[in-house]
Amino acid sequence: MIKAPLDLQLSNHDLIQPDLMMVTLARKQIMTPVKIEGAPELVVEILSLSNADHDLKGNGKLYKDTWISK
C-alpha cells in the first residue's frame, strides 16, 4: 500500500493524488520514485463533504475510463 502524497499519472494529461494505492510486485514497473505511471490494482479515495463530488464524479470517471474497478 502506498499513501499520499504520491502522484498517479493515468494519461499524458491526467495527474491525480489518491489517498491510498496498491501496486503488486507483478506490476512494480509502473512505479517510479516520484509517481505511478498507469493504473494500480487498487485506489482508495477517502471522501469528505468538501471533496465527495469531485472524487466520485471527476476521479470516478477517470478511474472507470482507465480500468480501475470501484
VMD Tcl script that draws the C-alpha trace (Angstrom):
set ca {
  {0.00 0.00 0.00}
  {1.17 3.47 -0.87}
  {-0.27 6.52 0.84}
  {-0.48 10.11 -0.34}
  {1.29 12.21 -1.29}
  {2.29 10.35 -4.45}
  {1.11 11.27 -7.93}
  {-0.80 8.85 -10.13}
  {-0.46 9.52 -13.86}
  {-3.21 7.77 -15.80}
  {-2.58 9.52 -19.13}
  {-0.47 12.32 -20.56}
  {-2.85 14.92 -19.12}
  {-4.36 13.18 -16.05}
  {-2.28 13.51 -12.89}
  {-4.06 12.99 -9.58}
  {-3.20 12.12 -5.99}
  {-5.43 9.41 -4.46}
  {-5.37 8.82 -0.71}
  {-4.14 5.21 -0.97}
  {-2.96 2.94 -3.81}
  {-1.79 -0.64 -4.13}
  {0.60 -1.97 -6.75}
  {1.53 -5.66 -6.72}
  {5.04 -6.92 -7.35}
  {3.87 -8.23 -10.73}
  {3.25 -4.62 -11.83}
  {6.06 -2.83 -9.98}
  {7.38 -1.50 -13.30}
  {4.66 1.21 -13.25}
  {6.28 2.75 -10.15}
  {8.89 5.49 -10.34}
  {10.47 7.39 -7.44}
  {8.06 10.32 -7.95}
  {4.83 8.80 -9.33}
  {2.91 5.77 -10.50}
  {2.52 5.67 -14.28}
  {-0.58 3.64 -15.13}
  {-3.46 2.04 -13.30}
  {-2.62 0.41 -9.95}
  {-4.58 -2.62 -8.75}
  {-6.36 -0.62 -6.06}
  {-7.13 3.05 -5.46}
  {-8.79 4.33 -2.28}
  {-10.32 7.79 -2.04}
  {-11.34 8.90 1.45}
  {-14.42 11.05 0.99}
  {-15.32 14.14 2.95}
  {-18.13 16.63 2.47}
  {-15.73 19.08 0.84}
  {-14.44 16.72 -1.87}
  {-17.02 13.93 -2.32}
  {-18.45 15.30 -5.59}
  {-15.03 15.67 -7.17}
  {-13.79 12.25 -6.05}
  {-16.97 10.41 -7.06}
  {-17.76 12.18 -10.32}
  {-14.46 13.55 -11.62}
  {-11.98 10.98 -10.39}
  {-14.57 8.17 -10.51}
  {-15.00 8.68 -14.26}
  {-11.25 8.87 -14.72}
  {-10.75 5.59 -12.82}
  {-13.51 3.91 -14.85}
  {-12.02 5.13 -18.12}
  {-8.62 3.66 -17.18}
  {-10.00 0.32 -15.93}
  {-9.65 0.77 -12.19}
  {-12.53 -1.12 -10.56}
  {-14.68 0.58 -7.94}
}
mol new
graphics top color blue
foreach p $ca { graphics top sphere $p radius 0.5 }
foreach p [lrange $ca 0 end-1] q [lrange $ca 1 end] { graphics top cylinder $p $q radius 0.2 }
display resetview
